[in-house]
Amino acid sequence: MSGVWEQVIGQPAVVAELQAAVADPDVMTHAWLFTGPPGSGRSVAARAFAAALQCPEGGDGTCHACRTVLAGTHADVQSVVPEGLSIGVAEVRELVRIAGRAPSQGRWQVVLVEDADRMTEQASNTVLKMLEEPPARTVFLLCAPSLHPEDVPVTIRSRCRVVNLRTPPVDAVTDVLVSRDGIDPALAAWSAAAAGGHVGRARHLARDESARLARKAVLDVPLSLVSLAACLNAADDLVSAAKEESDRVTAELDGAETEAVKQSLGVGARGPGVAAASRGAGQLKELEKRQKSRATRLGRDSLDRALVDLAALYRDALVLATTGADAPQLAHPDRRADAEELARRIGPEGALRRIDAVLDCRTALEQNVKPQVAVEALTVALRLPS
């Protein structure tokens, strides 16, 4: 693979399908749905496809069209990358309005919606209306984790061509970290395995020691849950770590955003600028609302990563308890000793119950149960037998 397709890691069948659509108008359709597990590269594949659609050479990766699409600055490629808890109808209506235009520079008017499963019901209905009567030169690229009706309504799915992606092989992720990011081969191999093939997570683990320490702290939890006090302390640590990560990221983003809006409104100005600043108070409140939603989402995402790691460790324990030393590749190969100890102490039924408890906690968080309450209930359910 070459050009923009180099970014789509470990998905040769997907690349071939998308290349065929770019090359043959009879294969092309107006709506595409990219699905796959976290780390499979749904949005990466969709953006590479958008670049190839705009490129006269089908995605050579070097022309102005390819570079601007990949950078997110192409005039005829509109993207929605949700920072908050959901994608609202107002945001989607603006996209639909733009999507109705003819392309101004490129070959297509492309609308790319990452995490389309976060669209509200009203937003989904707005997109559905556009899909039912699409403009001639407009393409919708939607990305979602699965085809489950909770992620993508059946009415939308039925109007899209579905592209299924899989988690890239660990070896492919390792090669990318070494060849593109210059990561030491040993660290790259460890990071790719620890991330389970999730390219972004692997890159983060390889580059950031604090991320590696955070993962270690999470995976130390199961064997520490020997008493009620230990369970409550572990819950405090997990929730606090997620909040600290969220606070750190939002502090970097919020200040710059707020200052930019204040400058645009003339806050602190004298004379005629005072009236404009007072009229902009609503914009500042709206910005604060979006920032609060983003902080909540970042906190949830951080906590969810921890829960996924925990579930994977219990999965390793389940596999070892049922297959023994001949177990296939583990999700956390560097924590095999911990998984073996868990398998010995809780057995396959205990491991399965704990996996269910982690999944229940994830569901509770999505339903807006307070993190402290949900995680405390989880750690108590994970407590080791005496």
C-alpha positions as CSV (number, residue, x, y, z in Angstrom):
1,M,0.0,0.0,0.0
2,S,1.1,3.5,-0.7
3,G,-0.1,7.1,-0.5
4,V,-2.9,7.8,1.9
5,W,-3.6,4.1,2.3
6,E,-0.4,3.6,4.3
7,Q,-2.3,5.0,7.3
8,V,-4.8,2.2,7.2
9,I,-2.9,-0.4,9.2
10,G,-3.5,-4.1,8.9
11,Q,-6.6,-3.8,6.7
12,P,-5.8,-5.0,3.2
13,A,-9.3,-6.1,2.3
14,V,-10.8,-2.7,3.5
15,V,-8.2,-0.8,1.4
16,A,-8.9,-2.9,-1.7
17,E,-12.7,-2.2,-1.3
18,L,-12.2,1.5,-0.9
19,Q,-9.8,1.8,-3.7
20,A,-12.3,0.0,-6.0
21,A,-14.9,2.5,-5.1
22,V,-12.6,5.5,-5.8
23,A,-11.7,4.0,-9.2
24,D,-15.1,2.9,-10.4
25,P,-18.2,5.2,-10.3
26,D,-20.4,2.1,-10.5
27,V,-19.1,0.9,-7.2
28,M,-19.3,4.3,-5.5
29,T,-22.2,5.1,-3.2
30,H,-23.3,8.2,-1.3
31,A,-23.2,6.9,2.2
32,W,-20.6,4.7,4.0
33,L,-20.6,3.3,7.6
34,F,-17.2,2.4,9.0
35,T,-17.4,0.0,12.0
36,G,-14.9,-1.8,14.1
37,P,-13.6,-2.1,17.7
38,P,-11.7,0.7,19.4
39,G,-8.3,1.0,17.8
40,S,-9.3,-0.6,14.5
41,G,-8.8,2.8,12.8
42,R,-12.4,3.6,11.7
43,S,-11.8,7.3,11.4
44,V,-8.4,6.9,9.9
45,A,-9.8,4.7,7.1
46,A,-12.6,7.2,6.6
47,R,-10.3,10.1,6.3
48,A,-8.0,8.3,4.0
49,F,-11.0,7.4,1.8
50,A,-12.0,11.1,1.8
51,A,-8.6,12.1,0.7
52,A,-8.6,9.5,-2.1
53,L,-12.0,10.7,-3.3
54,Q,-10.7,14.3,-3.6
55,C,-7.3,13.3,-5.1
56,P,-7.0,13.2,-9.0
57,E,-4.7,10.2,-8.6
58,G,-6.9,8.3,-6.1
59,G,-4.9,9.1,-3.0
60,D,-1.2,9.5,-3.9
61,G,-0.7,11.2,-0.5
62,T,1.5,14.1,-1.9
63,C,-0.9,16.4,-3.7
64,H,-2.6,19.5,-2.3
65,A,-6.0,17.7,-2.0
66,C,-4.5,14.7,0.0
67,R,-2.5,17.0,2.3
68,T,-5.4,19.3,3.1
69,V,-7.9,16.5,3.7
70,L,-5.5,14.7,6.0
71,A,-4.8,18.0,7.8
72,G,-8.5,18.7,8.2
73,T,-8.4,21.9,6.2
74,H,-9.9,20.9,2.8
75,A,-12.9,23.2,1.9
76,D,-15.0,20.3,0.7
77,V,-14.5,17.9,3.6
78,Q,-16.5,18.7,6.7
79,S,-15.8,16.8,9.9
80,V,-17.5,16.3,13.2
81,V,-15.2,15.1,15.9
82,P,-17.3,15.1,19.1
83,E,-15.5,16.4,22.2
84,G,-18.5,16.3,24.5
85,L,-21.0,13.7,25.5
86,S,-23.1,13.8,22.3
87,I,-23.5,15.3,18.8
88,G,-26.5,17.6,18.9
89,V,-29.0,18.4,16.2
90,A,-27.8,22.0,15.7
91,E,-24.3,20.8,14.8
92,V,-25.7,18.3,12.4
93,R,-28.1,20.7,10.8
94,E,-25.2,23.0,9.9
95,L,-23.3,20.1,8.4
96,V,-26.4,19.1,6.3
97,R,-26.7,22.6,5.1
98,I,-23.1,22.6,3.9
99,A,-23.5,19.1,2.5
100,G,-26.2,20.4,0.1
101,R,-23.8,22.6,-1.7
102,A,-21.9,21.6,-4.8
103,P,-18.1,21.0,-4.3
104,S,-16.1,24.3,-4.5
105,Q,-12.7,22.8,-5.1
106,G,-12.7,19.0,-4.9
107,R,-14.5,16.3,-6.8
108,W,-17.0,15.6,-3.9
109,Q,-18.6,17.3,-0.9
110,V,-17.6,14.9,1.9
111,V,-19.2,14.9,5.4
112,L,-17.2,12.8,7.9
113,V,-18.8,12.0,11.3
114,E,-16.5,10.4,13.8
115,D,-18.3,8.5,16.7
116,A,-21.6,8.7,14.9
117,D,-23.0,6.6,17.7
118,R,-23.0,9.8,19.9
119,M,-25.6,11.5,17.7
120,T,-28.8,12.3,19.5
121,E,-32.0,11.0,18.2
122,Q,-32.8,14.4,16.6
123,A,-29.4,14.5,15.0
124,S,-29.8,11.0,13.6
125,N,-33.1,11.9,12.1
126,T,-31.6,14.9,10.5
127,V,-28.9,12.8,8.9
128,L,-31.4,10.2,7.8
129,K,-33.4,12.8,5.8
130,M,-30.2,13.8,3.9
131,L,-29.4,10.1,3.3
132,E,-32.9,9.5,1.9
133,E,-32.5,12.3,-0.7
134,P,-28.7,12.8,-1.1
135,P,-27.2,15.5,-3.4
136,A,-25.5,14.2,-6.4
137,R,-21.9,15.0,-5.4
138,T,-22.1,14.5,-1.6
139,V,-20.7,11.6,0.3
140,F,-21.5,10.8,4.0
141,L,-18.8,8.8,5.9
142,L,-20.1,7.7,9.3
143,C,-17.9,5.9,11.9
144,A,-19.3,3.8,14.8
145,P,-18.1,0.9,17.0
146,S,-20.7,-1.6,15.8
147,L,-23.9,-2.3,13.9
148,H,-25.9,-2.6,17.0
149,P,-29.1,-0.5,17.0
150,E,-27.8,1.4,20.1
151,D,-24.8,2.6,18.1
152,V,-26.4,3.1,14.6
153,P,-30.2,3.2,14.0
154,V,-31.3,0.5,11.5
155,T,-32.8,3.2,9.3
156,I,-29.4,4.8,8.8
157,R,-27.5,1.6,8.5
158,S,-29.8,0.3,5.7
159,R,-28.9,3.3,3.6
160,C,-25.1,2.9,4.0
161,R,-22.5,0.6,2.6
162,V,-20.9,-1.0,5.6
163,V,-17.1,-1.3,5.9
164,N,-16.0,-3.6,8.7
165,L,-12.6,-3.1,10.2
166,R,-10.8,-5.4,12.6
167,T,-8.1,-4.8,15.3
168,P,-4.7,-4.6,13.5
169,P,-2.3,-7.4,14.3
170,V,0.2,-6.6,17.0
171,D,3.1,-7.2,14.6
172,A,1.7,-4.6,12.2
173,V,1.4,-2.0,15.0
174,T,4.9,-2.7,16.1
175,D,6.2,-2.1,12.6
176,V,4.4,1.2,12.5
177,L,5.8,2.4,15.8
178,V,9.3,1.5,14.7
179,S,9.3,2.7,11.1
180,R,7.1,5.9,11.5
181,D,7.6,7.0,15.1
182,G,11.2,5.9,15.6
183,I,10.3,3.9,18.8
184,D,12.8,1.4,20.1
185,P,11.8,-2.1,18.7
186,A,11.6,-3.7,22.2
187,L,9.5,-0.9,23.6
188,A,7.4,-0.8,20.4
189,A,6.7,-4.6,20.7
190,W,5.7,-4.3,24.3
191,S,3.5,-1.2,23.7
192,A,1.7,-2.9,20.8
193,A,1.0,-6.0,22.8
194,A,0.0,-4.1,25.9
195,A,-2.4,-2.0,23.8
196,G,-4.0,-5.1,22.2
197,G,-3.3,-3.7,18.7
198,H,-4.9,-0.3,19.4
199,V,-2.5,2.0,17.4
200,G,-3.3,5.2,19.3
201,R,-3.0,3.6,22.7
202,A,0.2,1.8,21.7
203,R,1.8,5.0,20.5
204,H,0.7,6.7,23.8
205,L,2.2,4.0,25.9
206,A,5.5,4.0,23.9
207,R,5.9,7.8,24.2
208,D,4.6,8.6,27.7
209,E,6.1,7.0,30.8
210,S,3.2,8.3,32.9
211,A,0.8,6.4,30.7
212,R,2.8,3.2,31.4
213,L,2.7,3.9,35.1
214,A,-1.1,4.6,35.0
215,R,-1.7,1.2,33.3
216,K,0.5,-0.5,35.9
217,A,-1.5,1.0,38.7
218,V,-4.8,-0.2,37.1
219,L,-3.5,-3.8,36.6
220,D,-2.2,-3.9,40.2
221,V,-5.8,-3.5,41.5
222,P,-7.2,-7.0,41.2
223,L,-4.7,-8.7,43.5
224,S,-4.9,-5.8,46.0
225,L,-8.7,-6.3,46.7
226,V,-8.3,-8.3,49.9
227,S,-10.6,-6.3,52.2
228,L,-13.5,-3.8,52.0
229,A,-11.1,-1.0,52.9
230,A,-8.8,-2.0,50.0
231,C,-11.8,-2.1,47.7
232,L,-12.9,1.5,48.6
233,N,-9.3,2.8,48.4
234,A,-8.9,1.2,45.0
235,A,-12.1,2.9,43.8
236,D,-10.9,6.2,45.1
237,D,-7.6,5.8,43.2
238,L,-9.3,4.8,39.9
239,V,-11.7,7.7,40.0
240,S,-9.1,10.2,41.1
241,A,-6.7,9.2,38.4
242,A,-9.3,9.6,35.7
243,K,-10.2,13.1,37.1
244,E,-6.6,14.1,37.2
245,E,-6.1,13.1,33.6
246,S,-9.2,15.0,32.6
247,D,-8.2,18.1,34.5
248,R,-4.8,18.1,33.0
249,V,-6.1,17.9,29.4
250,T,-8.9,20.4,29.9
251,A,-6.6,22.9,31.6
252,E,-4.5,23.0,28.5
253,L,-7.5,23.4,26.2
254,D,-9.9,25.5,28.1
255,G,-7.6,28.5,28.9
256,A,-6.6,29.0,25.2
257,E,-10.2,28.6,24.0
258,T,-11.6,31.0,26.6
259,E,-9.0,33.6,25.9
260,A,-9.5,33.4,22.1
261,V,-13.3,34.0,22.6
262,K,-12.7,36.9,25.0
263,Q,-10.4,38.6,22.5
264,S,-12.8,38.1,19.7
265,L,-15.6,39.7,21.8
266,G,-13.4,42.5,23.0
267,V,-13.7,41.6,26.7
268,G,-11.7,44.2,28.6
269,A,-12.0,46.8,25.8
270,R,-13.2,50.3,26.4
271,G,-15.5,52.5,24.4
272,P,-17.5,50.8,21.6
273,G,-16.0,47.4,22.5
274,V,-17.8,47.3,25.8
275,A,-21.2,46.9,24.2
276,A,-19.9,44.1,22.0
277,A,-18.4,42.3,25.0
278,S,-21.6,42.5,26.9
279,R,-23.5,41.0,24.0
280,G,-21.0,38.1,23.9
281,A,-21.7,36.9,27.4
282,G,-24.0,34.2,26.0
283,Q,-21.1,32.9,23.8
284,L,-18.9,32.6,26.8
285,K,-21.6,30.6,28.7
286,E,-22.0,28.3,25.7
287,L,-18.3,27.8,25.6
288,E,-18.2,26.9,29.3
289,K,-21.1,24.4,28.7
290,R,-19.1,22.7,25.9
291,Q,-16.0,22.7,28.0
292,K,-17.8,21.1,30.9
293,S,-19.3,18.4,28.6
294,R,-15.8,17.7,27.2
295,A,-14.3,17.4,30.6
296,T,-17.0,14.9,31.6
297,R,-16.3,12.9,28.4
298,L,-12.6,12.9,28.9
299,G,-13.0,11.7,32.5
300,R,-15.3,8.9,31.3
301,D,-13.0,7.9,28.5
302,S,-10.0,7.7,30.9
303,L,-12.0,5.6,33.4
304,D,-13.3,3.4,30.6
305,R,-9.8,2.6,29.4
306,A,-9.0,1.5,33.0
307,L,-12.1,-0.7,33.0
308,V,-11.2,-2.3,29.6
309,D,-7.7,-3.1,31.0
310,L,-9.3,-4.7,34.0
311,A,-11.7,-6.8,32.0
312,A,-8.9,-7.9,29.8
313,L,-6.8,-9.1,32.8
314,Y,-9.8,-11.1,34.1
315,R,-10.2,-12.5,30.6
316,D,-6.6,-13.7,30.7
317,A,-7.4,-15.3,34.1
318,L,-10.4,-17.0,32.5
319,V,-8.4,-18.3,29.6
320,L,-5.6,-19.6,31.8
321,A,-8.1,-21.3,34.2
322,T,-9.7,-23.2,31.3
323,T,-6.8,-23.9,29.1
324,G,-3.8,-23.9,31.4
325,A,-0.3,-23.3,30.3
326,D,-1.2,-23.8,26.7
327,A,-3.3,-20.6,26.7
328,P,-3.3,-18.6,23.4
329,Q,-1.8,-15.1,23.3
330,L,-2.9,-13.1,26.4
331,A,-4.3,-9.5,26.3
332,H,-1.7,-8.5,29.0
333,P,1.3,-10.8,28.3
334,D,3.5,-8.9,30.6
335,R,1.1,-9.6,33.5
336,R,0.8,-13.3,33.0
337,A,1.9,-14.1,36.5
338,D,-0.9,-11.9,37.9
339,A,-3.4,-13.6,35.6
340,E,-2.2,-17.0,36.7
341,E,-2.6,-16.1,40.4
342,L,-6.1,-14.7,39.7
343,A,-7.0,-17.9,37.9
344,R,-5.8,-20.0,40.9
345,R,-7.7,-17.9,43.4
346,I,-11.0,-17.2,41.7
347,G,-11.3,-20.0,39.0
348,P,-13.1,-19.7,35.7
349,E,-16.6,-18.9,37.2
350,G,-15.1,-16.2,39.4
351,A,-13.3,-14.7,36.5
352,L,-16.4,-14.7,34.4
353,R,-18.5,-13.0,37.1
354,R,-15.9,-10.3,37.5
355,I,-15.8,-9.6,33.7
356,D,-19.6,-9.2,33.9
357,A,-19.1,-6.8,36.8
358,V,-16.7,-4.7,34.8
359,L,-19.1,-4.6,31.9
360,D,-22.0,-3.6,34.2
361,C,-19.9,-0.8,35.6
362,R,-19.2,0.5,32.1
363,T,-23.0,0.4,31.4
364,A,-23.7,2.3,34.6
365,L,-21.3,5.0,33.7
366,E,-22.9,5.5,30.3
367,Q,-26.2,5.8,32.1
368,N,-24.8,8.7,34.2
369,V,-24.4,6.9,37.5
370,K,-21.8,8.9,39.5
371,P,-18.3,7.4,38.9
372,Q,-17.5,7.1,42.6
373,V,-20.7,5.1,43.2
374,A,-20.3,2.9,40.1
375,V,-16.6,2.1,40.7
376,E,-17.0,1.4,44.5
377,A,-19.7,-1.1,43.6
378,L,-17.4,-2.6,41.1
379,T,-14.3,-3.0,43.3
380,V,-16.5,-4.6,46.0
381,A,-17.7,-7.1,43.4
382,L,-14.1,-7.8,42.4
383,R,-13.0,-8.5,46.0
384,L,-10.9,-11.6,46.3
385,P,-12.2,-14.5,48.4
386,S,-10.6,-14.8,51.8
